[in-house]
Amino acid sequence: MNDALLPGQEDQPRETMCSSCGRFVGALTRCPYCGARVTTRLSVRFFRYAALLLGTVGLGLLYVMARTQQIPRIKIADVKPTMNFAYVQVAGTVSGDARTFKEGGRIRSLRFMVDDGTGEITVNAYRSQAQALADAGRLPRLGDEVIVAGSLSVTADGDVIMRLQVPEQLIIASAEMATTPLGDIGTDMVGTSVLVEGVIVEVNAPGPTSRAPWNLVVRDDTGRGQITFWKDVHEEMPDKLLLMKDNRIRARVSVMTYRDAIQLSLARAADLEFLDKRSSKPAVSKTAGPGAASGRGEDIGIADITQDMAGRAVRIKGRVKEINPPKEPKAPQEVIVEEGESTIAVVYWDTVAKNLRDNTPIVGSNISVEGTVGVYEGKLQLKVNHSRQIKLLDAVPTRTEAPGEPVKIAAVTKAMLKQVCTVTGTLGEPRSIRGGVVYPLSDDSGEIQLVLWDRRVPGADRDKLSAGTRVTVTAEVDEYRGALQLVPSNPQNIRMEKEAAAK
């Protein structure tokens, strides 16, 4: 052993010196100079292993605390700006059906409102979380009791939004609902959700240029009710063909008022159940199928068909206004087809109906029919004897207004309410509203509000617009709190300057 100390080493603790060569080794357990093991490092080894043990125990305790710690439940009125990004829980009642926003066939986000009696908060979920809730059929509806946890976002304006980050942290307590008779629904029930049953009396589909919703008139033993729903709900219905007279349905709807009349709003296709599926048909396709017309009848307008043409083969085109199932076992199916102000009954028997497949008529669709003119009980009808004589031209009506000659914004007056007009102007800074976005639209004559509802102009189409963009808009004139508005029915009715020039 070399006991000679190097300069400066006489003041070092013995534990830091190599017992073989006498050189300084610090905290090392093996001398880097001679390779000898330093056996006097008991204290260093102890603290090393003690630190590892304490660190492991600490992480374990943190995990247990994170698993057992309850998310704090708060009152909405108690939210303060200092609670930005806080992860909290609220419990309350859903004050409106959850709205979903889609992009590319997938749900981009969903939004609903929760009221706990002290205030109201908006809850948002995005992409994977929103899609998971939709796939599981767990979209909150008006009147549902919920407990939801998420992170808070408090804006400079004091608006509070909660972001749902884990789908399992939304608990929906929806009690079993009893059926409410249609005759018992009054204004005192506005803002609530009810379950109704009844028989379809009328099916009113929106016309090709209309922005109106679908409308069902339903009756039960106590009275009648009007159920409305929009195009996106209709598209999600797996049994569209059952929307016909005399079919019985059950639906969960929200009670609302429109022009002082009670209206029942259907928010989702899943909330509508057909109790009688005797008339179920395969899904409708937009393309010609086995039922394509044979091409032998002469083309003619419905208004030009007369009783003198009985026995003649003709081909018509029109819109399906109404479908009447057979009233008796051996009676034919009746489809009312309209063209302008004129209508005619198209009749065919069960042998034809079974083979229509992709060309089964649906209320609101455009259709081509070839048949033989007949007269029954003094009324004209078109008899179809083969499935290939009926061709469905589209599955649902389009709602794109034809653009007219642009007018100045100052020329848009209250006398034009509910009329469609075309204006050209420049977009201002947008502002969000519940269910949509509002852009100021101005030209050299004045300014008007352009309202883009989520259900008509989806977010992906609105993202193409920005302040300063010059657009040509074809829309219906509406009024809100005394101010005129332009409300386009779909994205195709908003053309940016480059698009308009190209056309």
Secondary structure by P-SEA (a helix, b strand, c coil): ccccccccccccccccccccccccccccccccccccccccaaaaaaaaaaaaaaaaaaaaaaaaaaaccccbbbbccccccccccccbbbbbbbcccbbbbbccccccccccccccccbbbbbbbcaaaaaaaaaacccccccccbbbbbbbbbccccbbbbbbcccccccccccccccccccccccccccccbbbbbbbcccccccccccccbbbbbbcccbbbbbbbcaaaaaacccccccccccccccbbbbbccccbbbbbbcccccccccccccccccccccccccccccccccccccccccccccccbbbbbccccccccccccbbbbbbbbcccbbbbbbbcaaaaaacccccccccccbbbbbbbbccccbbbbbbccccccccccccccccccccccccccccccccccccccccccccbbbbcccbbbbbbbcccbbbbbbbbcccccaaaaaacccccccccbbbbbbcccbbbbbbccccccccaaaaaac
